[in-house]
């Protein structure tokens, strides 16, 4: 079954702690995972940025129940069911959601405090915060993923419209920014770009050569193909590139395209005696975003949470 959202976890969590004992979040995770018959993979599934997804949702369920007064803090990092929580359970609700919790003044104040000052009329009227199946940090991660997708698409469009030699120099800069050829400052990268062998009519199937060490004992040859969307790289281009590696005494190569590779190509490179890494347009733009090549940081946000160890005895 899919991992339950944090609202689905609210009622089971409240029932779990109805024994009146003191609990902490780490102690309720496993019993709730057992109740929903989660597999090991589901229990250990991570957010893209790290941290277990299920644990995060349990923590948010506990937070929302606490904000509504159904749970109360006891000693450090511990909580138990409150009298209000017992009263709620005595009513046998089928489900507890943000909308259900909005009947309590404490939760209403929490929601008002949590809303941005300039909330639109649509957002206020639809009660997005209460009824969303995503936790606030999941909403931020999803929004971030959408921004990255949009940026990657824009970068790929710019690359395809630029001259072919622009993509060659872009690839060389990206590799230097990733630490290939030795970690470099911005000034060292500019100098290295002039020294990197940039292909032309005599390139023999290689556009850029980067020495991995100062003596040039280990080098990486790069072939760059600026193709339009739908123009898939086929086996012939890879075979020609593979043959050209010998001329540069290279044992490894990197093939970069702004389009995609055929399935046949991806299978063939696995059988070659020399290592050839394939980077398609989507991978290229993701690496550019990761290493701030062709883009820049506009704004930073931090997601913080309670340090349970700090408050634990």
DONU-256156 format. One line per field, with one value per residue: residue number from 1; residue in three letters; x, y, z of N, C-alpha, C in turn. Coordinates in steps of 0.1 Angstrom, whole numbers, always signed. Layout:
BEGIN
nr [NUM/...]
rest [ALA/...]
nu [X/...]
nv [Y/...]
nw [Z/...]
cau [X/...]
cav [Y/...]
caw [Z/...]
cu [X/...]
cv [Y/...]
cw [Z/...]
END
This chain:
BEGIN
nr [1/2/3/4/5/6/7/8/9/10/11/12/13/14/15/16/17/18/19/20/21/22/23/24/25/26/27/28/29/30/31/32/33/34/35/36/37/38/39/40/41/42/43/44/45/46/47/48/49/50/51/52/53/54/55/56/57/58/59/60/61/62/63/64/65/66/67/68/69/70/71/72/73/74/75/76/77/78/79/80/81/82/83/84/85/86/87/88/89/90/91/92/93/94/95/96/97/98/99/100/101/102/103/104/105/106/107/108/109/110/111/112/113/114/115/116/117/118/119/120/121/122/123/124/125/126/127/128/129/130/131/132/133/134/135/136/137/138/139/140/141/142/143/144/145/146/147/148/149/150/151/152/153/154/155/156/157/158/159/160/161/162/163/164/165/166/167/168/169/170/171/172/173/174/175/176/177/178/179/180/181/182/183/184/185/186/187/188/189/190/191/192/193/194/195/196/197/198/199/200/201/202/203/204/205/206/207/208/209/210/211/212/213/214/215/216/217/218/219/220/221/222/223/224/225/226/227/228/229/230/231/232/233/234/235/236/237/238/239/240/241/242/243/244/245/246/247/248/249/250/251/252/253/254/255/256/257/258/259/260/261/262/263/264/265/266/267/268/269/270/271/272/273/274/275/276/277/278/279/280/281/282/283/284/285/286/287/288/289/290/291/292/293/294/295/296/297/298/299/300/301/302/303/304/305/306/307/308/309/310/311/312/313]
rest [UNK/UNK/UNK/UNK/UNK/UNK/UNK/UNK/UNK/UNK/UNK/UNK/UNK/UNK/UNK/UNK/UNK/UNK/UNK/UNK/UNK/UNK/UNK/UNK/UNK/UNK/UNK/UNK/UNK/UNK/UNK/UNK/UNK/UNK/UNK/UNK/UNK/UNK/UNK/UNK/UNK/UNK/UNK/UNK/UNK/UNK/UNK/UNK/UNK/UNK/UNK/UNK/UNK/UNK/UNK/UNK/UNK/UNK/UNK/UNK/UNK/UNK/UNK/UNK/UNK/UNK/UNK/UNK/UNK/UNK/UNK/UNK/UNK/UNK/UNK/UNK/UNK/UNK/UNK/UNK/UNK/UNK/UNK/UNK/UNK/UNK/UNK/UNK/UNK/UNK/UNK/UNK/UNK/UNK/UNK/UNK/UNK/UNK/UNK/UNK/UNK/UNK/UNK/UNK/UNK/UNK/UNK/UNK/UNK/UNK/UNK/UNK/UNK/UNK/UNK/UNK/UNK/UNK/UNK/UNK/UNK/UNK/UNK/UNK/UNK/UNK/UNK/UNK/UNK/UNK/UNK/UNK/UNK/UNK/UNK/UNK/UNK/UNK/UNK/UNK/UNK/UNK/UNK/UNK/UNK/UNK/UNK/UNK/UNK/UNK/UNK/UNK/UNK/UNK/UNK/UNK/UNK/UNK/UNK/UNK/UNK/UNK/UNK/UNK/UNK/UNK/UNK/UNK/UNK/UNK/UNK/UNK/UNK/UNK/UNK/UNK/UNK/UNK/UNK/UNK/UNK/UNK/UNK/UNK/UNK/UNK/UNK/UNK/UNK/UNK/UNK/UNK/UNK/UNK/UNK/UNK/UNK/UNK/UNK/UNK/UNK/UNK/UNK/UNK/UNK/UNK/UNK/UNK/UNK/UNK/UNK/UNK/UNK/UNK/UNK/UNK/UNK/UNK/UNK/UNK/UNK/UNK/UNK/UNK/UNK/UNK/UNK/UNK/UNK/UNK/UNK/UNK/UNK/UNK/UNK/UNK/UNK/UNK/UNK/UNK/UNK/UNK/UNK/UNK/UNK/UNK/UNK/UNK/UNK/UNK/UNK/UNK/UNK/UNK/UNK/UNK/UNK/UNK/UNK/UNK/UNK/UNK/UNK/UNK/UNK/UNK/UNK/UNK/UNK/UNK/UNK/UNK/UNK/UNK/UNK/UNK/UNK/UNK/UNK/UNK/UNK/UNK/UNK/UNK/UNK/UNK/UNK/UNK/UNK/UNK/UNK/UNK/UNK/UNK/UNK/UNK/UNK/UNK/UNK/UNK/UNK/UNK/UNK/UNK/UNK/UNK/UNK/UNK/UNK/UNK/UNK/UNK/UNK]
nu [+8/+4/+25/+10/-5/+1/-22/-38/-25/-31/-54/-48/-24/-33/-50/-31/-16/-34/-33/-24/+3/+37/+51/+75/+83/+100/+94/+68/+68/+75/+53/+32/+40/+38/+11/+1/+11/+36/+62/+98/+112/+94/+93/+118/+120/+133/+132/+140/+160/+170/+164/+138/+108/+83/+88/+89/+63/+49/+59/+48/+21/+19/+26/+5/-17/-9/-9/-36/-44/-49/-29/-4/+26/+49/+75/+108/+109/+89/+55/+19/-15/-41/-68/-86/-80/-88/-115/-121/-116/-136/-158/-156/-145/-144/-122/-94/-86/-70/-91/-110/-97/-98/-119/-111/-100/-73/-60/-70/-58/-32/-33/-39/-16/+2/-4/+5/+8/-4/-24/-44/-78/-89/-72/-77/-104/-105/-92/-66/-44/-54/-66/-47/-28/-2/+27/+39/+67/+69/+54/+70/+92/+81/+74/+99/+110/+95/+103/+130/+126/+115/+135/+155/+144/+144/+171/+179/+166/+180/+206/+202/+196/+219/+253/+271/+298/+295/+282/+302/+322/+307/+303/+330/+335/+316/+327/+351/+341/+330/+352/+369/+400/+413/+406/+395/+398/+377/+392/+412/+397/+389/+414/+421/+401/+410/+432/+422/+416/+399/+376/+373/+373/+393/+390/+386/+365/+365/+359/+367/+395/+405/+430/+436/+455/+485/+506/+495/+490/+466/+437/+406/+385/+361/+331/+308/+275/+252/+221/+187/+156/+143/+160/+177/+207/+225/+240/+262/+275/+286/+303/+322/+333/+344/+364/+381/+393/+417/+435/+440/+452/+436/+417/+392/+360/+336/+305/+284/+252/+225/+202/+188/+197/+196/+181/+196/+222/+228/+229/+250/+273/+279/+292/+317/+353/+366/+358/+329/+309/+276/+259/+228/+205/+188/+202/+225/+215/+206/+230/+243/+226/+231/+258/+259/+263/+257/+235/+223/+222/+192/+177/+178/+163/+157/+148/+139/+138/+126/+152/+153/+171/+183/+164/+159/+163]
nv [-12/+24/+48/+62/+95/+124/+132/+110/+95/+107/+99/+71/+75/+89/+70/+51/+62/+63/+50/+65/+66/+79/+90/+92/+106/+88/+64/+58/+54/+28/+10/+23/+19/-8/-12/-2/-20/-16/-21/-30/-14/+7/+18/+27/+46/+76/+112/+133/+150/+137/+120/+101/+94/+84/+87/+115/+122/+111/+126/+151/+146/+143/+168/+184/+174/+181/+209/+213/+206/+180/+163/+165/+180/+164/+154/+162/+161/+143/+131/+129/+116/+141/+154/+164/+150/+124/+129/+133/+108/+94/+101/+86/+93/+89/+97/+119/+150/+180/+198/+188/+193/+220/+229/+235/+262/+267/+254/+269/+293/+286/+279/+305/+318/+304/+310/+329/+365/+377/+360/+347/+352/+329/+309/+312/+306/+279/+264/+253/+246/+230/+208/+196/+168/+167/+173/+205/+207/+188/+200/+223/+209/+197/+220/+231/+211/+214/+239/+234/+216/+233/+252/+235/+228/+253/+258/+238/+245/+269/+259/+244/+263/+277/+282/+253/+251/+264/+247/+228/+242/+248/+222/+216/+235/+228/+203/+210/+225/+205/+194/+178/+173/+184/+204/+237/+273/+300/+317/+299/+280/+294/+297/+271/+264/+275/+259/+234/+210/+220/+209/+208/+211/+192/+174/+146/+132/+139/+164/+178/+175/+166/+166/+145/+146/+165/+156/+145/+118/+105/+109/+123/+120/+139/+139/+160/+165/+186/+183/+185/+182/+150/+140/+114/+100/+76/+43/+45/+70/+66/+45/+56/+75/+59/+46/+68/+73/+59/+74/+95/+83/+75/+60/+62/+78/+105/+110/+135/+148/+170/+158/+126/+91/+61/+30/+9/+20/+24/-2/-12/+3/-9/-31/-24/-23/-1/+25/+43/+70/+81/+111/+126/+152/+159/+150/+165/+192/+189/+185/+209/+226/+217/+223/+250/+261/+281/+290/+306/+311/+322/+325/+314/+289/+275/+245/+237/+217/+204/+195/+165/+152/+172/+179/+156/+134]
nw [+0/-5/+11/+40/+41/+62/+74/+74/+93/+117/+134/+139/+153/+175/+187/+193/+214/+234/+257/+278/+285/+285/+255/+228/+196/+181/+192/+184/+157/+146/+155/+142/+115/+114/+118/+93/+77/+63/+40/+43/+25/+21/+47/+49/+29/+14/+15/-13/-5/+17/+49/+64/+48/+59/+87/+88/+82/+103/+124/+117/+119/+146/+154/+145/+159/+184/+182/+181/+206/+213/+220/+246/+259/+280/+299/+288/+253/+251/+251/+257/+255/+257/+278/+261/+238/+246/+248/+221/+210/+222/+208/+186/+159/+123/+109/+113/+104/+91/+87/+105/+128/+129/+144/+169/+189/+194/+173/+152/+156/+152/+125/+114/+121/+106/+80/+50/+51/+28/+18/-8/-18/-28/-17/+10/+12/+3/+21/+20/+36/+56/+42/+25/+15/+18/+38/+52/+47/+26/+7/+1/-9/-32/-46/-50/-67/-89/-98/-104/-125/-144/-147/-158/-182/-195/-196/-214/-237/-243/-247/-270/-289/-291/-306/-319/-308/-285/-268/-265/-251/-228/-218/-211/-191/-172/-164/-153/-132/-117/-107/-122/-137/-116/-87/-91/-90/-101/-118/-125/-138/-161/-173/-178/-196/-219/-224/-227/-252/-278/-301/-338/-373/-375/-355/-352/-341/-314/-291/-268/-246/-215/-191/-164/-146/-137/-153/-175/-177/-174/-191/-202/-229/-247/-265/-280/-289/-303/-306/-319/-302/-303/-322/-320/-306/-323/-327/-345/-342/-316/-320/-338/-321/-301/-315/-320/-296/-293/-308/-291/-270/-249/-223/-215/-220/-226/-237/-247/-252/-264/-267/-267/-261/-281/-271/-280/-282/-255/-245/-260/-252/-228/-234/-244/-245/-235/-212/-216/-208/-209/-213/-213/-225/-204/-181/-184/-180/-153/-140/-145/-130/-105/-101/-105/-131/-157/-144/-114/-78/-65/-42/-8/+13/+44/+60/+92/+122/+153/+175/+188/+204/+219/+237/+249/+277]
cau [+0/+12/+28/-1/-1/+2/-36/-43/-18/-35/-63/-41/-15/-40/-54/-19/-11/-45/-30/-20/+17/+45/+57/+82/+81/+108/+87/+55/+70/+74/+40/+23/+44/+33/-4/-2/+18/+46/+74/+110/+115/+85/+97/+131/+120/+138/+130/+151/+170/+174/+154/+128/+95/+73/+91/+86/+48/+44/+62/+39/+8/+20/+27/-8/-25/-5/-14/-51/-46/-52/-17/+2/+39/+51/+88/+116/+108/+78/+41/+9/-28/-47/-82/-94/-78/-97/-129/-123/-117/-149/-168/-154/-144/-139/-109/-91/-79/-68/-104/-116/-90/-101/-130/-105/-95/-58/-56/-74/-47/-20/-34/-37/-1/+10/-7/+12/-1/-11/-31/-54/-92/-91/-65/-84/-117/-104/-86/-56/-35/-61/-69/-36/-23/+13/+31/+44/+80/+68/+49/+82/+101/+75/+75/+113/+112/+89/+112/+141/+122/+113/+149/+162/+138/+148/+185/+181/+162/+191/+217/+199/+196/+233/+261/+277/+310/+291/+280/+315/+328/+299/+307/+343/+334/+309/+336/+361/+334/+328/+365/+377/+412/+417/+397/+400/+391/+371/+403/+419/+388/+390/+427/+420/+393/+419/+442/+415/+416/+385/+376/+370/+373/+403/+388/+386/+355/+367/+358/+375/+404/+409/+440/+432/+467/+494/+515/+487/+490/+453/+429/+393/+381/+347/+324/+296/+266/+241/+210/+174/+147/+138/+171/+184/+221/+226/+252/+273/+282/+293/+314/+332/+339/+351/+376/+389/+400/+430/+444/+444/+457/+426/+410/+378/+354/+324/+297/+273/+242/+214/+189/+187/+203/+187/+183/+207/+234/+230/+233/+263/+284/+282/+301/+329/+365/+369/+346/+322/+298/+267/+251/+218/+201/+182/+213/+234/+210/+206/+244/+245/+219/+238/+271/+257/+268/+246/+224/+228/+213/+184/+173/+179/+154/+161/+138/+144/+128/+131/+163/+148/+182/+186/+154/+158/+171]
cav [+0/+36/+54/+71/+109/+127/+133/+96/+90/+114/+91/+59/+79/+93/+58/+44/+68/+65/+43/+75/+66/+89/+85/+102/+103/+77/+51/+55/+51/+14/+5/+28/+13/-22/-11/+0/-31/-10/-29/-23/-3/+19/+24/+34/+55/+88/+124/+135/+157/+130/+118/+91/+100/+80/+93/+129/+123/+108/+138/+162/+142/+146/+183/+190/+170/+189/+222/+213/+203/+166/+158/+175/+177/+160/+157/+166/+153/+133/+136/+119/+121/+150/+151/+167/+138/+113/+132/+131/+94/+89/+104/+77/+99/+80/+102/+132/+158/+194/+204/+184/+200/+235/+233/+239/+276/+266/+251/+280/+303/+280/+281/+319/+322/+297/+315/+341/+377/+381/+349/+351/+348/+315/+300/+313/+300/+265/+257/+244/+241/+219/+196/+191/+155/+169/+181/+217/+206/+181/+210/+230/+201/+196/+233/+232/+201/+220/+250/+228/+211/+244/+257/+225/+229/+265/+257/+229/+253/+278/+252/+239/+275/+283/+275/+240/+253/+269/+235/+222/+250/+246/+209/+217/+243/+220/+192/+217/+229/+193/+189/+171/+181/+191/+215/+250/+285/+306/+321/+287/+274/+302/+294/+257/+263/+278/+248/+222/+208/+222/+203/+216/+202/+181/+168/+132/+126/+143/+178/+183/+166/+171/+158/+142/+148/+175/+151/+141/+104/+100/+119/+120/+126/+142/+143/+168/+166/+195/+178/+190/+172/+139/+136/+105/+96/+62/+35/+49/+81/+61/+37/+65/+81/+48/+44/+80/+74/+54/+85/+104/+74/+76/+47/+66/+89/+110/+115/+144/+153/+178/+150/+114/+80/+50/+19/+1/+26/+22/-16/-14/+8/-18/-42/-19/-25/+13/+30/+55/+75/+88/+121/+132/+166/+161/+148/+177/+204/+187/+187/+224/+232/+212/+229/+264/+264/+287/+295/+312/+309/+334/+327/+302/+286/+264/+238/+233/+210/+202/+186/+157/+148/+183/+180/+143/+133]
caw [+0/-5/+24/+43/+43/+76/+80/+76/+105/+129/+142/+144/+163/+188/+193/+198/+227/+243/+270/+288/+288/+279/+243/+220/+182/+177/+197/+177/+143/+142/+157/+131/+103/+115/+116/+79/+69/+54/+38/+47/+15/+24/+60/+47/+17/+18/+7/-22/+2/+29/+59/+61/+45/+69/+100/+87/+82/+117/+132/+114/+125/+161/+156/+143/+170/+196/+180/+184/+221/+215/+227/+255/+263/+294/+301/+276/+240/+253/+250/+260/+251/+266/+281/+249/+230/+250/+244/+207/+207/+227/+198/+175/+145/+113/+104/+119/+94/+94/+87/+117/+139/+128/+153/+181/+188/+193/+159/+143/+158/+146/+110/+110/+122/+95/+66/+47/+53/+16/+12/-17/-13/-32/-8/+23/+11/+0/+33/+15/+46/+63/+35/+17/+19/+19/+49/+47/+41/+14/-3/-3/-18/-45/-53/-55/-78/-101/-102/-110/-138/-153/-150/-166/-195/-200/-199/-225/-248/-246/-253/-284/-298/-292/-316/-314/-300/-271/-259/-262/-240/-217/-212/-205/-179/-162/-159/-144/-120/-110/-101/-132/-140/-104/-82/-96/-88/-113/-127/-130/-148/-174/-180/-182/-208/-231/-226/-231/-266/-284/-315/-350/-385/-374/-341/-352/-332/-300/-290/-256/-239/-201/-184/-151/-137/-142/-163/-186/-177/-175/-197/-206/-241/-247/-277/-277/-300/-300/-314/-315/-295/-312/-330/-311/-310/-326/-325/-354/-335/-305/-326/-343/-309/-295/-324/-319/-283/-294/-313/-280/-260/-238/-220/-211/-228/-222/-248/-242/-262/-259/-270/-260/-268/-283/-262/-286/-278/-240/-244/-267/-244/-217/-239/-249/-236/-229/-205/-222/-201/-217/-207/-223/-223/-191/-172/-185/-173/-139/-135/-146/-119/-92/-100/-107/-144/-165/-135/-101/-67/-63/-28/+0/+23/+53/+68/+105/+130/+167/+178/+199/+213/+227/+247/+256/+290]
cu [+9/+14/+17/+4/-3/-12/-42/-37/-24/-43/-56/-31/-21/-45/-42/-15/-22/-44/-26/-5/+24/+52/+66/+80/+88/+101/+74/+57/+68/+60/+30/+27/+38/+18/-8/+5/+28/+57/+87/+114/+107/+89/+110/+132/+124/+132/+142/+163/+175/+163/+143/+114/+84/+75/+87/+71/+43/+47/+53/+25/+8/+20/+13/-18/-22/-10/-29/-54/-50/-41/-11/+17/+40/+66/+95/+114/+97/+65/+31/-5/-34/-61/-90/-92/-86/-111/-131/-124/-130/-160/-167/-154/-139/-125/-107/-82/-77/-82/-111/-110/-93/-112/-124/-98/-79/-53/-59/-63/-35/-21/-33/-23/+7/+7/+1/+3/-9/-18/-42/-68/-94/-84/-72/-97/-116/-98/-75/-47/-41/-62/-58/-31/-8/+16/+37/+58/+79/+63/+61/+91/+95/+76/+90/+116/+106/+97/+124/+138/+121/+126/+156/+157/+143/+163/+187/+177/+173/+202/+214/+199/+210/+241/+267/+289/+307/+289/+292/+322/+320/+302/+320/+342/+327/+318/+346/+354/+331/+341/+373/+389/+418/+408/+403/+391/+385/+382/+410/+410/+389/+403/+427/+411/+401/+428/+435/+414/+402/+385/+372/+370/+383/+401/+388/+376/+356/+367/+366/+383/+408/+418/+436/+443/+476/+503/+508/+487/+476/+444/+416/+390/+366/+342/+311/+287/+254/+230/+197/+166/+142/+149/+180/+198/+220/+239/+264/+282/+291/+305/+325/+340/+348/+365/+386/+397/+414/+440/+448/+449/+449/+419/+396/+373/+340/+317/+285/+265/+231/+201/+190/+195/+193/+190/+195/+220/+237/+234/+247/+275/+288/+292/+315/+341/+369/+356/+341/+310/+289/+259/+241/+214/+196/+193/+222/+228/+209/+220/+247/+238/+227/+251/+271/+265/+257/+234/+231/+217/+205/+181/+175/+169/+159/+149/+144/+133/+134/+142/+159/+159/+185/+176/+152/+167/+182]
cv [+12/+41/+64/+85/+112/+128/+119/+90/+96/+105/+79/+63/+83/+80/+50/+49/+69/+58/+52/+75/+77/+83/+96/+97/+90/+63/+48/+52/+37/+8/+10/+22/-1/-21/-9/-10/-26/-20/-22/-12/+9/+25/+32/+44/+69/+100/+125/+142/+150/+129/+109/+97/+97/+87/+108/+131/+120/+120/+149/+159/+146/+161/+189/+186/+178/+203/+224/+209/+189/+158/+169/+170/+173/+163/+160/+156/+142/+139/+125/+125/+130/+146/+154/+155/+127/+116/+130/+117/+88/+92/+95/+83/+88/+84/+116/+138/+172/+201/+200/+191/+215/+239/+238/+253/+276/+263/+262/+291/+299/+282/+295/+323/+316/+302/+327/+353/+380/+370/+354/+347/+334/+306/+300/+305/+284/+257/+248/+238/+229/+207/+190/+178/+156/+177/+194/+215/+198/+191/+219/+222/+199/+209/+235/+223/+207/+232/+245/+222/+222/+250/+248/+226/+242/+265/+249/+237/+263/+271/+248/+251/+281/+276/+262/+242/+258/+257/+228/+229/+249/+233/+209/+224/+235/+209/+199/+221/+217/+187/+181/+180/+188/+202/+228/+261/+290/+310/+309/+279/+281/+299/+280/+255/+266/+267/+236/+221/+209/+217/+213/+206/+190/+173/+153/+125/+130/+158/+185/+172/+173/+161/+157/+145/+158/+169/+145/+126/+98/+111/+114/+128/+128/+145/+149/+169/+175/+191/+184/+178/+162/+134/+127/+101/+81/+56/+40/+60/+76/+53/+45/+72/+71/+46/+56/+80/+69/+65/+94/+96/+75/+63/+50/+78/+93/+116/+123/+149/+161/+170/+138/+103/+69/+39/+10/+6/+23/+8/-18/-9/-1/-29/-37/-21/-12/+18/+43/+58/+83/+98/+127/+146/+168/+160/+160/+189/+202/+189/+202/+231/+229/+220/+244/+268/+269/+291/+300/+310/+323/+336/+313/+301/+274/+258/+233/+226/+209/+192/+178/+154/+159/+183/+166/+142/+123]
cw [+0/+9/+28/+45/+58/+82/+82/+89/+118/+139/+147/+155/+176/+195/+200/+212/+237/+256/+281/+291/+281/+266/+237/+205/+177/+181/+190/+163/+139/+144/+146/+118/+103/+112/+101/+70/+59/+52/+43/+38/+18/+37/+58/+35/+22/+10/-2/-15/+15/+40/+55/+59/+55/+82/+99/+88/+96/+126/+129/+119/+140/+163/+155/+154/+183/+195/+183/+198/+223/+222/+236/+258/+277/+298/+287/+264/+241/+253/+254/+255/+262/+269/+269/+239/+233/+246/+229/+204/+212/+217/+186/+161/+135/+108/+111/+108/+99/+95/+100/+129/+140/+138/+166/+180/+187/+179/+149/+144/+151/+131/+106/+111/+111/+81/+63/+48/+40/+10/+4/-12/-17/-22/+6/+23/+9/+11/+29/+25/+53/+55/+26/+23/+21/+32/+44/+41/+27/+3/-8/-12/-32/-53/-59/-67/-91/-106/-109/-124/-148/-157/-160/-181/-202/-204/-212/-238/-253/-252/-267/-294/-300/-303/-310/-305/-286/-262/-256/-250/-227/-210/-205/-192/-168/-156/-150/-131/-111/-104/-110/-136/-128/-100/-86/-92/-101/-123/-133/-140/-161/-181/-185/-195/-221/-234/-231/-246/-271/-298/-326/-361/-383/-361/-341/-343/-318/-300/-279/-250/-226/-195/-169/-141/-144/-154/-175/-188/-178/-180/-201/-219/-242/-261/-274/-290/-296/-310/-309/-309/-306/-321/-321/-315/-312/-324/-333/-348/-324/-310/-331/-331/-302/-302/-322/-306/-284/-299/-302/-268/-247/-236/-215/-218/-222/-234/-243/-254/-256/-262/-261/-268/-270/-273/-267/-282/-263/-238/-249/-258/-232/-221/-244/-239/-229/-223/-212/-214/-210/-209/-217/-218/-209/-180/-172/-178/-158/-133/-135/-134/-106/-90/-104/-120/-153/-157/-122/-90/-65/-49/-21/+10/+32/+60/+81/+113/+144/+168/+190/+209/+223/+239/+254/+268/+287]
END
